[in-house]
Amino acid sequence: MTTLMILMPTGGQIDTPAVHSLLGLTQALQRRGIPFALKTYEWSDLVISRNYLMSCFLADKKFTHALLLDSDMSYQPQLFFDLLEFDADFTVAAYPQRQMRWQQFRAAIEREAARPEAERASTADLLAESLRYNIAEAYEAGEAWPHEVRNGFRKVPGAGTGFMLIRRAVPERMVAAGVALPVPGFNGPGYPGADFHDFFSHLRGRGGAVMHGEDTSFCRRWISGCGGEIWCHENAQITHHGRLAYRGDFALAPKPQG
């Protein structure tokens, strides 16, 4: 039987669309009879936040799965069930980075403008095409990653943790393999309910030239340290909410004539 712990680090707030998605997901979990709990943690250091939340999942053995969610994502509940039904230890859904790639967007629009109007892709699709997604394409720079696809999922060398479903086996194997070490002094009143281990601290890349982010470091502990696999949903649709900077120049704006 699946029992789910939802883990959400925050900076003190949750975006409104993320609240709607979370409510939709929890209602769908209730309809399907899947027990769940929500664990949040508010801290400025993501490594500590993620370590604490994962350590709470590690300690509470009644939960079979953990869903890591960022507080600025919106999605349809079915996305979670797609990951669950794929039935792997470590599955993820790709989401875009909160950064516009204007040149790529313009190139896509210009490409479509040359096609018959009835055949043109929508503006929303062109925008999605032009964005960068939090999925690694290579484990080490310059080395090809084997292309392996199964039932709508692709095996990947790393991913962001904004929408990530893992089984209990993932943190337990990391601890057993010695790649997620206990952190002295953190199992106390300040971090209740946790078997505190270091899952997310920044790892150095080959030769020490690169310092990986906490998401990538977690994935590398799983792949290199445990011989694990990460499977990414090939058709995930997630909106990553944030702010755009609107640079104005009123001289360029259309003006009334006459």
RAVENZI-V631440 format. One record per pair of residues at least 6 apart in sequence whose C-alpha atoms are under 8 Angstrom apart, sorted by the first residue. I is the first residue (numbers start at 1). J is the second residue. If there is no record, write none. Layout:
i=<I	I>
j=<J	J>
This chain:
i=<1	1	2	2	2	2	2	3	3	3	3	3	3	3	4	4	4	4	4	4	4	4	4	5	5	5	5	5	5	5	5	5	6	6	6	6	6	6	6	6	7	7	7	7	7	7	7	7	7	8	8	8	8	8	8	8	8	8	9	9	9	9	9	9	9	9	9	9	9	10	10	10	10	10	10	11	11	11	12	12	13	14	14	15	15	15	15	17	17	17	18	18	18	18	18	20	21	21	21	21	21	24	24	25	25	25	26	28	29	29	39	40	41	41	41	42	43	46	47	47	47	48	50	50	51	51	51	51	51	52	52	52	52	53	54	54	55	55	55	55	56	56	56	56	57	57	57	57	58	58	58	58	58	59	59	59	60	60	63	64	64	65	65	65	65	66	66	66	66	67	67	67	67	68	68	68	68	68	69	69	69	69	70	70	70	72	72	72	73	73	73	73	73	74	74	74	74	75	75	75	79	79	80	82	83	83	83	83	83	84	86	88	88	88	89	89	89	89	89	89	89	90	90	90	90	90	90	90	90	91	91	91	91	91	91	91	92	92	92	92	92	92	92	92	92	93	93	93	93	93	93	94	94	94	94	94	94	94	94	94	94	94	94	95	95	95	95	95	95	95	95	95	96	96	96	96	96	96	96	97	97	97	97	97	98	98	98	98	99	99	100	101	101	101	104	104	105	105	105	105	108	108	109	109	112	112	113	134	134	135	135	135	135	135	136	136	136	136	137	137	137	137	138	138	138	139	139	139	140	145	145	147	147	148	148	149	152	152	152	153	153	153	153	154	154	154	154	155	155	155	155	156	156	156	156	157	157	157	157	158	158	158	158	159	159	159	160	160	161	170	171	171	173	174	174	174	174	174	174	175	175	177	177	179	179	179	180	180	180	180	181	181	181	182	182	182	182	183	183	183	186	187	187	187	199	199	199	200	200	200	200	201	201	201	202	202	202	202	202	203	203	203	203	203	204	204	204	205	205	219	222	222	223	223>
j=<34	64	34	35	63	64	65	34	35	36	62	63	64	65	34	35	36	37	63	64	65	66	67	36	37	38	39	57	63	65	66	67	36	37	38	39	66	67	68	69	38	39	40	53	54	66	67	68	69	38	39	40	41	53	68	69	70	71	40	41	42	43	46	49	50	53	69	70	71	40	41	42	43	70	71	42	43	44	42	43	71	71	72	71	72	73	241	72	73	74	71	72	73	74	75	74	73	74	75	76	77	76	77	76	77	80	36	77	35	36	53	53	49	52	53	49	49	214	200	201	214	200	199	200	196	197	198	199	200	191	194	196	197	194	171	199	194	195	196	197	193	194	195	196	63	66	168	194	168	171	172	194	195	193	194	195	193	194	168	167	168	165	166	167	168	165	166	167	168	163	164	165	166	161	162	163	164	165	161	162	163	164	161	162	163	240	241	242	162	238	239	240	241	238	239	240	241	237	238	239	93	236	165	233	91	92	93	165	233	165	151	166	167	231	166	167	168	169	170	229	230	164	165	166	167	170	229	230	231	164	165	166	230	231	232	233	159	161	163	164	165	230	231	232	233	163	164	232	233	234	236	133	134	135	159	160	163	232	233	234	236	237	238	133	134	162	163	236	237	238	239	240	131	132	133	134	238	239	240	131	132	133	134	240	240	241	242	243	131	132	131	130	131	132	130	131	126	127	129	130	126	130	123	126	120	121	120	159	160	156	157	158	159	160	156	157	158	159	145	156	157	158	144	145	157	145	157	158	206	156	157	154	155	154	155	155	233	234	235	231	232	233	234	231	232	233	234	229	230	231	232	229	230	231	232	219	220	223	230	216	219	220	230	215	216	219	215	216	215	222	180	199	226	180	199	221	222	225	226	181	197	225	226	199	221	225	197	198	199	221	197	198	199	195	196	197	198	196	197	198	196	194	195	196	217	218	221	214	215	217	218	214	217	218	211	212	213	214	217	211	212	213	214	217	210	211	212	211	212	230	228	229	229	230>
